[in-house]
């Protein structure tokens, strides 16, 4: 197994069975398995990270 590569904010890693996965930075499987590393990199390059909504400043008016 090789070291995970970072592509577009996602990690490309190889499982023990030789298949390739696109994982989040937290280790969650996002997509896969793929037969080649190039396939996983291609998918990761078009994925978009979801960012949390911005936090509000000040007191909430309820």
Buried (B, 14 or more C-beta within 10 A) or exposed (E): EEEBBEBBEBBBBBEEEEBBBBBBEEEEEBBBBBEEBEBBBEBBEEBEEEEEEEEEEEEEEE
